């Protein structure tokens, strides 16, 4: 029983962490420019292309005044910018 509870708590915590990371993202022009600078530092071309694609989606969401979608795509940029071996 305890094992099931611990597994459930772990699953909830795992799914909540991306949402918490998005909470401190600010979807505005300054935030998007900061992400552009972060993308420029990525040396892995595949990760850089993923980040650029997510940034394009974030810019489109900002233009459409869809803040939640913008934050979601900004989070995708930061995820793509991290090395695959980096757990957080």
ZAMARGU-4260 file (C-alpha; in steps of 0.2 Angstrom, whole numbers, plus 5000, padded with zeros to 4 digits):
<rodrens>
0) 5000/5000/5000 | 5014/5012/5005 | 5023/5008/4989 | 5007/5013/4978 | 5006/5029/4988
5) 5024/5033/4985 | 5023/5029/4966 | 5007/5040/4965 | 5016/5055/4973 | 5031/5053/4962
10) 5020/5053/4947 | 5012/5069/4952 | 5028/5077/4956 | 5035/5073/4939 | 5020/5080/4930
15) 5019/5095/4941 | 5037/5101/4938 | 5035/5107/4920 | 5020/5117/4926 | 5030/5125/4940
20) 5044/5129/4928 | 5032/5138/4917 | 5025/5148/4931 | 5041/5159/4932 | 5042/5162/4913
25) 5036/5179/4907 | 5029/5179/4890 | 5034/5196/4883 | 5046/5203/4871 | 5061/5203/4883
30) 5058/5185/4888 | 5058/5180/4870 | 5074/5190/4867 | 5082/5181/4882 | 5077/5164/4874
35) 5085/5169/4857 | 5101/5173/4866 | 5100/5156/4875 | 5097/5147/4858 | 5112/5156/4851
40) 5123/5147/4864 | 5117/5129/4859 | 5130/5120/4850 | 5120/5104/4846 | 5111/5108/4829
45) 5097/5097/4832 | 5093/5104/4849 | 5095/5122/4842 | 5083/5118/4828 | 5070/5111/4841
50) 5072/5127/4851 | 5070/5138/4836 | 5054/5130/4831 | 5047/5131/4849 | 5052/5150/4849
55) 5043/5153/4833 | 5028/5145/4841 | 5030/5156/4856 | 5031/5171/4846 | 5015/5167/4836
60) 5006/5163/4853 | 5012/5180/4860 | 5006/5189/4844 | 4989/5180/4847 | 4988/5185/4865
65) 4989/5167/4870 | 4999/5168/4886 | 4997/5150/4891 | 5003/5143/4874 | 5017/5156/4874
70) 5023/5150/4891 | 5021/5132/4885 | 5032/5135/4870 | 5045/5145/4880 | 5046/5130/4891
75) 5050/5119/4876 | 5064/5131/4871 | 5072/5129/4889 | 5070/5110/4888 | 5078/5109/4871
80) 5092/5121/4877 | 5097/5109/4891 | 5110/5095/4887 | 5101/5078/4886 | 5112/5072/4901
85) 5106/5086/4912 | 5092/5080/4923 | 5086/5098/4928
</rodrens>
